Amino acid sequence: MDFYTIMNEYKEAFLSDLKGLIAIPSLEDFSTAKEHAPFGTEVRNALDYMLDLGRKEGFVVKDLDGYAGTIEYGEGKESIGVLGHLDIVPFGEGWTNAPTDMVERDGYILGRGVLDDKGPTMAAFYALKALKDHNIKLDKKIILILGTNEETGMKCMDYYAKHGEIPTCGFTPDADFPVIYGEKGHINPVLVSDKTTVIKKLVAGERPNIVIGKAQATLPKLTDKQKDEFHYYLQVEKLTGQIIDAGEDDIIEIEGKYFHAAMAYNGVNAAVHILNYVGASFHDELAASFANILMDWKGTGLGIAMEGAYMGFLTMNVGIVSIENNHSEITLDIRYPNDTTGKELEQRIIDSLPASITCKPVEDSKPLFVDPNSTIVKTLMHAYQAYTKDLFSPAKTIGGGTYARKFENFVAFGPEFPDRETPNFFVGGPHEKDEGIKVNDLLKAGAIYAQALQDLAKEDSHADA
């Protein structure tokens, strides 16, 4: 069965359905939360949209109180799961078009969620449709599980684990190809201080898992020397920014670069740069202390820098900064290899902090590690290689955290290809402005998912082999 040809036949309907899903601004919003909409109205609307598509195509659909939903195909004592999520991260600034208006340009689609994770989830849905439309016999049930809180804690999957059917094995289309068999552990320490600072207000960042791409700080009036130092700092660090006259105060603004926290080294953290400038130009001890311990994305300043045998180096991102009325809280996003533990890192952080800064207790999301020689990994690799002819790229580990860590025998699988092209215009990645993906890549991902699901749902496929 040539699933790539089938996916291309679905192309027009696929893009139309995805455009409708992208149009829903499914950001977590507790101000609109209610029964059966625990993460807000728009997230609920996105879930209803997908469940309605499932009903329309004749699938069995289930609603787990708004925390998650399922679209099911086939029957069997065992089941194969696909874990997609419908919530998105905040839009940020600098988009070429409205983030909820999916546009096509030179073979690419752009819009918040086309890559993370609405587009891949729609590709998985159309993979199920391909299996159903062509009456492909399966020995196991396939369950497309639609999550609604992946970006801010995965509470939806905690709820599903208590109330839904747990698949025997499966994957989440929320990372890269070929197969992601390992994911770094994840902690979000919060650094706290009540030490006096010249910073009257610095509130920046919306989520711990996004590099702060723009920040403003309210400060006492800058002297001419401090203004010169600010502009010199921008020049040396190759940044853009401005000083805004706010009457009795001045506001400094720095623009950095938004990026996913798992790859914080590709971003530019505007808030950390503000702390660095204020610490030096105002001789502010607190700002200087924060800058010294937070400037290096490897975590050197916190005494946690390390490189693991399988998963590579630890990464640290400053995701949320709140400084006001001499009270400071800074939320970090730390991704660590499986050579250490969250508890060990927490202790190292505590030991490294100056007396004026403390660390709140952290919750530990432990690393994911699936045997790279397991049946689930081998089966998915075979499906990937069948449609790409790529026999070189190996299964790997990543710093990102996905739903795969919530269940046994689950891995991350696509949708981004290792050999993707670079167009002559900017196409953002996950959590970036102008988030995008090549249409043919998304269709090919759908074909690979269909092949993988067909192979996994055979009677002789055992996840623990």
Helices and strands as residue ranges (DSSP letters): H 3-9, H 11-22, G 30-32, H 41-56, E 60-64, E 68-73, E 79-85, E 103-105, E 108-110, H 118-133, E 141-147, H 155-163, E 169-172, E 175-176, E 180-183, E 185-187, E 190-193, E 201-204, E 214-220, H 224-237, E 240-246, E 249-255, G 261-266, H 270-281, H 285-294, G 300-302, E 307-308, E 312-313, E 315-324, E 327-336, H 342-352, E 358-359, E 364-365, E 368-369, H 375-388, E 396-398, G 403-406, E 410-412, E 415-416, E 436-438, H 439-456
